Amino acid sequence: MKLQPDQFNAPFINAYEAGWIEVSGQKYTGGLVVHSESGCSPWPEVRFENLQADHFAQLLVHRPELVIFGSGLKLRFPSPAWLAPLIQAGIGVETMDTAAACRTYNVLASEGRRVVAALLPPGAA
C-alpha cells in the first residue's frame, strides 16, 4: 500500500508490502524501529517468537511518549514481561498488526508526537 505524507519533518513510512517497509524513500526488509525525531534503524529480531524484554528496552534510548508495536501480518500481543521496561518508564505501548502500525505512526508523527514504531515486517506471521 502506498501512503502520502502531510508536511512534516519526521521520517515517513511511504509504503509497505509483505517482507518490506519503505521509510523516507528507502526500503528495509527486516525488523525496523522508526522514531519521529531521530530516523530509523534495524530491529534485530524479525520473528515474534524471538522477542524479549531487551528488545523493547532498547527503545528507551529514543525517549518516546508512545511505542507502537507492529506484530507482523497479524495482531499478536507481546508478553507483559517483554513490555515491562517501557511500562516501568511510564511509556505508553500500543500493539497492532504492522500495516495498522505504519499508518498510526504516520498520523502521530505528523502531529509532532514523540513516537516510536517497532515493526516486524508485514509478511512476518
N, CA, C and O of each residue as an XYZ file, in Angstrom:
500
protein
N       0.848     -1.167      0.000
C       0.000      0.000      0.000
C       0.894      1.231      0.000
O       1.879      1.282      0.735
N       0.561      2.210     -0.809
C       1.317      3.458     -0.891
C       0.647      4.492     -0.005
O      -0.578      4.611     -0.005
N       1.445      5.247      0.754
C       0.935      6.265      1.661
C       1.471      7.626      1.247
O       2.554      7.714      0.668
N       0.731      8.683      1.534
C       1.139     10.046      1.197
C       1.361     10.843      2.471
O       0.507     10.830      3.357
N       2.497     11.542      2.586
C       2.790     12.296      3.810
C       2.090     13.645      3.851
O       1.822     14.251      2.813
N       1.799     14.106      5.057
C       1.477     15.507      5.283
C       2.818     16.241      5.246
O       3.851     15.621      4.995
N       2.816     17.517      5.487
C       4.064     18.271      5.534
C       4.622     18.218      6.953
O       4.103     18.888      7.847
N       5.668     17.434      7.167
C       6.335     17.370      8.458
C       7.735     16.830      8.255
O       8.042     16.271      7.202
N       8.585     16.994      9.253
C       9.990     16.629      9.115
C      10.330     15.241      9.622
O      11.459     14.791      9.427
N       9.418     14.555     10.253
C       9.688     13.220     10.783
C       9.855     12.226      9.636
O       9.305     12.432      8.554
N      10.609     11.151      9.865
C      10.656     10.097      8.858
C       9.234      9.622      8.564
O       8.415      9.491      9.474
N       8.953      9.369      7.311
C       7.607      8.986      6.890
C       7.637      7.580      6.309
O       8.507      7.255      5.500
N       6.692      6.750      6.719
C       6.579      5.410      6.150
C       5.797      5.556      4.850
O       4.589      5.795      4.855
N       6.523      5.407      3.724
C       5.937      5.623      2.407
C       5.069      4.479      1.935
O       4.019      4.697      1.330
N       5.507      3.242      2.212
C       4.813      2.078      1.674
C       5.230      0.842      2.457
O       6.233      0.846      3.171
N       4.445     -0.207      2.309
C       4.794     -1.492      2.902
C       4.125     -2.593      2.098
O       3.046     -2.403      1.536
N       4.764     -3.719      2.050
C       4.257     -4.929      1.410
C       4.808     -6.099      2.210
O       5.584     -5.909      3.146
N       4.410     -7.292      1.843
C       4.924     -8.472      2.523
C       6.445     -8.484      2.441
O       7.008     -8.512      1.347
N       7.107     -8.464      3.586
C       8.557     -8.578      3.637
C       9.348     -7.287      3.617
O      10.564     -7.330      3.799
N       8.709     -6.120      3.401
C       9.476     -4.881      3.397
C       8.631     -3.689      3.821
O       7.402     -3.695      3.742
N       9.357     -2.657      4.280
C       8.763     -1.373      4.666
C       9.655     -0.295      4.069
O      10.880     -0.381      4.160
N       9.047      0.718      3.459
C       9.808      1.831      2.887
C       9.627      3.057      3.762
O       8.506      3.495      4.019
N      10.751      3.608      4.218
C      10.745      4.797      5.068
C      11.542      5.890      4.377
O      12.716      5.708      4.055
N      10.896      7.025      4.152
C      11.542      8.178      3.511
C      12.308      7.778      2.256
O      13.419      8.251      2.017
N      11.705      6.906      1.463
C      12.277      6.512      0.182
C      13.243      5.349      0.208
O      13.738      4.951     -0.847
N      13.536      4.782      1.383
C      14.475      3.657      1.480
C      13.738      2.420      1.968
O      12.994      2.481      2.947
N      13.948      1.283      1.277
C      13.302      0.026      1.647
C      14.127     -0.732      2.677
O      15.353     -0.797      2.590
N      13.427     -1.304      3.656
C      14.027     -2.132      4.697
C      13.308     -3.479      4.676
O      12.084     -3.533      4.554
N      14.065     -4.554      4.793
C      13.464     -5.879      4.686
C      13.330     -6.605      6.012
O      12.620     -7.609      6.074
N      13.960     -6.159      7.045
C      13.872     -6.833      8.335
C      13.064     -6.028      9.329
O      12.361     -5.086      8.965
N      13.175     -6.412     10.590
C      12.548     -5.629     11.642
C      13.102     -4.208     11.635
O      14.246     -3.987     11.239
N      12.299     -3.255     12.068
C      12.663     -1.859     11.916
C      12.126     -1.035     13.073
O      11.013     -1.268     13.543
N      12.915     -0.074     13.531
C      12.479      0.906     14.522
C      12.476      2.266     13.829
O      13.499      2.712     13.310
N      11.318      2.918     13.826
C      11.190      4.238     13.216
C      10.837      5.215     14.330
O       9.859      5.026     15.053
N      11.654      6.268     14.459
C      11.432      7.259     15.509
C      11.142      8.601     14.870
O      11.829      9.011     13.934
N      10.136      9.279     15.365
C       9.697     10.530     14.761
C      10.740     11.637     14.817
O      10.645     12.598     14.054
N      11.730     11.533     15.693
C      12.724     12.594     15.813
C      14.119     12.203     15.355
O      14.928     13.074     15.038
N      14.421     10.896     15.315
C      15.803     10.525     15.002
C      15.945      9.518     13.871
O      17.019      8.934     13.724
N      14.943      9.294     13.088
C      15.078      8.426     11.923
C      14.736      6.979     12.188
O      13.873      6.673     13.012
N      15.415      6.091     11.488
C      15.103      4.671     11.653
C      16.379      3.838     11.693
O      17.444      4.259     11.242
N      16.228      2.649     12.249
C      17.346      1.729     12.367
C      16.796      0.313     12.366
O      15.632      0.100     12.705
N      17.622     -0.657     11.988
C      17.169     -2.049     12.006
C      16.815     -2.493     13.421
O      17.425     -2.053     14.396
N      15.835     -3.357     13.513
C      15.479     -4.020     14.773
C      15.869     -5.465     14.579
O      15.326     -6.118     13.688
N      16.784     -5.999     15.367
C      17.444     -7.248     15.017
C      16.571     -8.496     14.937
O      16.945     -9.440     14.240
N      15.460     -8.545     15.596
C      14.660     -9.773     15.571
C      13.475     -9.609     14.643
O      12.682     -8.684     14.813
N      13.340    -10.483     13.672
C      12.221    -10.388     12.751
C      11.135    -11.430     13.033
O      10.101    -11.443     12.366
N      11.362    -12.284     13.999
C      10.347    -13.281     14.360
C       9.767    -12.940     15.730
O      10.503    -12.681     16.683
N       8.478    -12.943     15.810
C       7.769    -12.630     17.041
C       8.266    -13.497     18.192
O       8.462    -13.008     19.305
N       8.469    -14.775     17.925
C       8.845    -15.740     18.967
C      10.212    -15.454     19.577
O      10.497    -15.913     20.683
N      11.059    -14.708     18.879
C      12.410    -14.423     19.366
C      12.508    -13.161     20.210
O      13.559    -12.886     20.788
N      11.436    -12.393     20.290
C      11.483    -11.130     21.032
C      11.619    -11.368     22.530
O      11.149    -12.373     23.062
N      12.280    -10.410     23.202
C      12.486    -10.453     24.651
C      12.373     -9.033     25.196
O      12.267     -8.074     24.432
N      12.396     -8.908     26.496
C      12.322     -7.592     27.140
C      13.454     -6.679     26.670
O      13.255     -5.472     26.538
N      14.631     -7.237     26.419
C      15.765     -6.421     25.971
C      15.475     -5.688     24.663
O      15.926     -4.560     24.466
N      14.730     -6.326     23.781
C      14.406     -5.691     22.501
C      13.541     -4.446     22.711
O      13.706     -3.444     22.016
N      12.634     -4.515     23.658
C      11.782     -3.367     23.945
C      12.522     -2.334     24.799
O      12.279     -1.134     24.670
N      13.417     -2.794     25.663
C      14.209     -1.866     26.491
C      15.100     -0.980     25.614
O      15.376      0.163     25.977
N      15.551     -1.493     24.466
C      16.379     -0.706     23.542
C      15.645      0.554     23.071
O      16.285      1.542     22.712
N      14.337      0.525     23.069
C      13.546      1.653     22.568
C      13.574      2.844     23.528
O      13.228      3.959     23.140
N      13.982      2.616     24.772
C      14.024      3.684     25.762
C      15.000      4.794     25.393
O      14.813      5.942     25.795
N      16.027      4.466     24.640
C      17.036      5.456     24.265
C      16.414      6.614     23.467
O      16.956      7.719     23.464
N      15.295      6.372     22.799
C      14.632      7.401     21.992
C      13.737      8.327     22.821
O      13.259      9.344     22.318
N      13.515      7.977     24.081
C      12.653      8.756     24.980
C      11.279      9.057     24.369
O      10.848     10.210     24.344
N      10.595      8.017     23.878
C       9.286      8.262     23.265
C       8.213      8.495     24.317
O       8.373      8.112     25.476
N       7.129      9.120     23.910
C       5.955      9.176     24.773
C       5.044      7.984     24.493
O       4.207      7.619     25.319
N       5.219      7.381     23.309
C       4.402      6.232     22.924
C       5.206      5.318     22.015
O       5.939      5.787     21.144
N       5.066      4.002     22.220
C       5.644      2.998     21.331
C       4.493      2.260     20.667
O       3.567      1.788     21.327
N       4.574      2.171     19.356
C       3.620      1.380     18.593
C       4.350      0.125     18.145
O       5.353      0.205     17.435
N       3.854     -1.028     18.555
C       4.462     -2.300     18.177
C       3.652     -2.911     17.050
O       2.473     -3.224     17.216
N       4.293     -3.079     15.898
C       3.675     -3.752     14.757
C       4.094     -5.206     14.757
O       5.261     -5.522     14.524
N       3.144     -6.096     15.019
C       3.446     -7.505     15.271
C       3.550     -8.376     14.021
O       3.608     -9.601     14.133
N       3.574     -7.775     12.846
C       3.690     -8.553     11.617
C       2.370     -8.583     10.863
O       1.577     -7.644     10.936
N       2.145     -9.661     10.147
C       0.968     -9.805      9.304
C      -0.329     -9.809     10.101
O      -1.347     -9.277      9.658
N      -0.278    -10.412     11.270
C      -1.488    -10.475     12.099
C      -1.221     -9.893     13.483
O      -0.073     -9.778     13.911
N      -2.275     -9.536     14.158
C      -2.179     -8.979     15.505
C      -1.805    -10.073     16.494
O      -2.506    -11.075     16.632
N      -0.686     -9.860     17.177
C      -0.262    -10.756     18.249
C       0.261     -9.904     19.381
O       1.094     -9.023     19.167
N      -0.219    -10.156     20.575
C       0.151     -9.344     21.721
C       1.436     -9.850     22.360
O       1.575    -11.045     22.620
N       2.375     -8.942     22.614
C       3.617     -9.336     23.282
C       3.359     -9.686     24.739
O       2.388     -9.228     25.343
N       4.228    -10.488     25.279
C       4.162    -10.837     26.688
C       4.312     -9.574     27.535
O       5.130     -8.713     27.210
N       3.536     -9.447     28.616
C       3.717     -8.292     29.507
C       5.156     -8.174     30.021
O       5.636     -7.066     30.262
N       5.834     -9.288     30.188
C       7.229     -9.248     30.644
C       8.120     -8.554     29.615
O       9.081     -7.885     29.996
N       7.827     -8.695     28.331
C       8.615     -8.031     27.289
C       8.444     -6.517     27.371
O       9.381     -5.763     27.105
N       7.251     -6.082     27.738
C       6.939     -4.654     27.764
C       7.290     -3.976     29.081
O       7.199     -2.754     29.192
N       7.687     -4.753     30.073
C       7.953     -4.218     31.412
C       8.896     -3.011     31.414
O       8.618     -2.049     32.129
N      10.001     -3.008     30.650
C      10.888     -1.834     30.690
C      10.174     -0.545     30.254
O      10.419      0.521     30.819
N       9.311     -0.642     29.271
C       8.579      0.534     28.798
C       7.524      0.973     29.808
O       7.385      2.162     30.095
N       6.795      0.021     30.336
C       5.729      0.327     31.288
C       6.316      0.943     32.557
O       5.762      1.901     33.097
N       7.436      0.395     33.032
C       8.083      0.927     34.237
C       8.584      2.352     34.020
O       8.693      3.122     34.974
N       8.889      2.707     32.773
C       9.354      4.060     32.453
C       8.192      5.008     32.170
O       8.404      6.180     31.860
N       6.960      4.499     32.277
C       5.787      5.338     32.049
C       5.501      5.635     30.589
O       4.860      6.636     30.270
N       5.976      4.766     29.697
C       5.779      4.952     28.265
C       4.605      4.101     27.809
O       4.536      2.908     28.105
N       3.682      4.727     27.083
C       2.532      4.003     26.560
C       2.953      3.054     25.453
O       3.888      3.334     24.703
N       2.255      1.925     25.354
C       2.526      0.923     24.321
C       1.205      0.507     23.691
O       0.252      0.163     24.390
N       1.159      0.543     22.369
C       0.005      0.058     21.621
C       0.486     -1.040     20.686
O       1.539     -0.914     20.062
N      -0.281     -2.110     20.590
C       0.059     -3.227     19.715
C      -0.980     -3.334     18.617
O      -2.180     -3.232     18.872
N      -0.515     -3.541     17.398
C      -1.401     -3.743     16.252
C      -0.626     -4.479     15.170
O       0.588     -4.644     15.284
N      -1.312     -4.925     14.117
C      -0.560     -5.531     13.023
C       0.303     -4.443     12.387
O       0.046     -3.255     12.582
N       1.313     -4.836     11.635
C       2.278     -3.865     11.128
C       1.661     -2.860     10.169
O       2.048     -1.691     10.183
N       0.720     -3.273      9.344
C       0.082     -2.327      8.422
C      -0.598     -1.200      9.200
O      -0.432     -0.028      8.863
N      -1.352     -1.542     10.222
C      -2.017     -0.528     11.048
C      -0.990      0.308     11.805
O      -1.178      1.513     11.969
N       0.091     -0.315     12.267
C       1.130      0.419     12.998
C       1.803      1.456     12.102
O       2.113      2.556     12.559
N       2.030      1.122     10.839
C       2.628      2.082      9.899
C       1.726      3.297      9.722
O       2.194      4.434      9.777
N       0.454      3.064      9.515
C      -0.484      4.172      9.327
C      -0.602      5.018     10.588
O      -0.630      6.246     10.511
N      -0.669      4.376     11.734
C      -0.810      5.087     13.005
C       0.429      5.915     13.306
O       0.326      7.058     13.753
N       1.600      5.338     13.060
C       2.846      6.090     13.254
C       2.811      7.380     12.440
O       3.108      8.451     12.970
N       2.457      7.293     11.175
C       2.452      8.478     10.304
C       1.535      9.568     10.846
O       1.898     10.744     10.843
N       0.360      9.185     11.305
C      -0.583     10.175     11.842
C       0.007     10.845     13.077
O      -0.001     12.072     13.179
N       0.518     10.051     14.016
C       1.049     10.613     15.258
C       2.301     11.450     15.012
O       2.463     12.511     15.615
N       3.184     10.987     14.137
C       4.390     11.756     13.830
C       4.026     13.076     13.158
O       4.669     14.095     13.409
N       3.008     13.071     12.312
C       2.598     14.308     11.639
C       2.012     15.318     12.615
O       1.968     16.514     12.327
N       1.563     14.836     13.769
C       1.053     15.717     14.824
C       2.174     16.226     15.728
O       1.917     16.977     16.670
N       3.403     15.827     15.452
C       4.533     16.277     16.258
C       4.753     15.467     17.517
O       5.474     15.910     18.411
N       4.153     14.297     17.612
C       4.326     13.446     18.797
C       5.670     12.736     18.752
O       6.178     12.434     17.672
N       6.255     12.465     19.931
C       7.479     11.664     20.050
C       7.062     10.199     20.088
O       6.809      9.633     21.151
N       6.998      9.609     18.923
C       6.502      8.244     18.804
C       7.571      7.363     18.163
O       8.317      7.794     17.283
N       7.620      6.117     18.631
C       8.500      5.104     18.047
C       7.611      3.973     17.544
O       6.717      3.501     18.246
N       7.880      3.549     16.304
C       7.230      2.365     15.768
C       8.264      1.248     15.726
O       9.276      1.357     15.033
N       8.011      0.186     16.458
C       8.868     -1.006     16.445
C       8.128     -2.031     15.601
O       7.095     -2.559     16.013
N       8.662     -2.310     14.413
C       7.896     -3.025     13.405
C       8.542     -4.342     12.973
O       9.715     -4.378     12.601
N       7.766     -5.412     13.028
C       8.151     -6.636     12.363
C       7.644     -6.518     10.927
O       6.609     -5.887     10.713
N       8.319     -7.090      9.940
C       7.876     -6.937      8.551
C       6.437     -7.386      8.370
O       6.003     -8.326      9.036
N       5.677     -6.732      7.478
C       4.272     -7.072      7.276
C       4.036     -8.524      6.910
O       2.963     -9.054      7.195
N       5.006     -9.188      6.285
C       4.834    -10.599      5.922
C       5.184    -11.549      7.039
O       4.981    -12.754      6.890
N       5.705    -11.060      8.161
C       6.098    -11.923      9.276
C       4.858    -12.342     10.048
O       4.098    -11.502     10.529
N       4.665    -13.639     10.159
C       3.480    -14.145     10.870
C       3.717    -14.198     12.348
O       2.830    -14.599     13.101
